[in-house]
Amino acid sequence: MGKQPFVTLEEVERIVKEYPTPFHLYDEKGIRENARSVYEAFSWNKGFREYFAVKATPNPFLMQILHEEGCGCDCSSMTELQLSEAIGVTGEEIMFSSNDTPPEEFRKAAQLGAIINLDDITHIDIVERELGTLPETMSCRFNPGGFYKLSNGIMDNPGDSKYGMTEEQIFDAFRILKEKGVKHFGIHAFLVSNTVGNDYYPTLAATLFRLAVRLNEETGAHISFINLSGGVGIPYRPEETAADIAKIGQGVHEVYDHVLTAHGMDDVRIFTEMGRFMMGPYGCLITKAINEKHIYKEYIGVDACAANLMRPAMYGAYHHVTVLGKENAACDQEYDIVGSLCENNDKFAIDRMLPKIDMGDYLVIHDTGAHGFSMGYNYNGRLWSAELLKKEDGSIQLIRRAQEAKDYFATFDCFPVYEKLLN
Ligand SMILES: *Cc1c(COP(=O)(O)O)cnc(C)c1O
């Protein structure tokens, strides 16, 4: 039943001889197989590309694996652009989908030849000023406002979100860009996050395809791509069903034929910018039970904390927990699994039914492969963990060492007795 870790107790016992807990572990085989299924699902579209949302898991080793599977990089900051450049992803393999963008980041994106996806109409002038001239290919981010509803009732509130241009603005933006010499246009929107149903992309595609037809008719702009962005979810809970990417691709295909092909726009490339779907299930946080506490509730203290995985503390997000070696034991104990921060929301699980946990047991906190390590912080002076890769042949590779005190203190090099901190 439910979720099986991609690592066994025996493997973890071997790993910890070299790399102590806590650490994030990633599964190369799972990452590659999933990426291939994404390309398969959209193989009907000539020129399809997934731009991996780097912010989800900004690790060059993992970005490189995805690049080998054909993925580009979706960047939204200077350091994400630098990471992409470092692994040899440049030019149209970078989608720069930023917002509230510092001007120097537009310059860096342009220098790398990235596709610039404008979050706002005022950015046209800024990009022109920074670059001297506009690139031939440009994209605009759309925000339809109001509420966005899917057939399964999932809804979000774009009218309340800071992203994108209004409909009127995107028409104006296309006209202005066209006058200024832009030749190829893209449209982008990100309306609902973490959707596990199969109808988000097809519904969004219908909205964007219809918009594309009108933009083409009214401004004469050549729409060369439509970017469905991210938002495809993963089943964090064992009772949830995974999104079926083949069905999603099929659903987008049908809308494509119905709207775009019917209007003679059959050369439009489909782009995606998934983060969570590409990486979420293929990472986990391995941590050790180090304290138990019996007060008004039963607590298990582990050696990881919210600094290593913030989602439960920040959103109350569910992450499934497996006690390694006790995969088939009865879940007859109720625990709160907590970290050490002096913050009462530092709880990986609350009122969770699990097998009896003994000190020294290893816990797998599932689905930390996206928006996991990368949201980490250093509160309470807690340090970042290592990141490890389980390669296809089962061997383990260090892909980011654990942060040490000297790294944490490095920016105090303006402190008169900085050296004392390094002891
Ligand atoms: C965060 C983000 C993504 C990825 O979102 P997921 O939910 O991880 O798929 C893609 N594009 C943009 C612009 C984003 O901000």
The ligand as a Gaussian input file, in Angstrom:
#p B3LYP/6-31G(d) Opt

LIG

0 1
 C        7.784000      28.059000      -9.626000
 C        7.657000      28.244000     -11.077000
 C        7.587000      27.145000     -11.939000
 C        7.573000      25.715000     -11.449000
 O        6.444000      25.420000     -10.715000
 P        6.119000      23.918000     -10.258000
 O        4.886000      24.064000      -9.446000
 O        7.280000      23.458000      -9.466000
 O        5.919000      23.114000     -11.486000
 C        7.536000      27.392000     -13.297000
 N        7.545000      28.653000     -13.793000
 C        7.595000      29.734000     -12.981000
 C        7.613000      31.082000     -13.595000
 C        7.644000      29.562000     -11.615000
 O        7.693000      30.640000     -10.819000

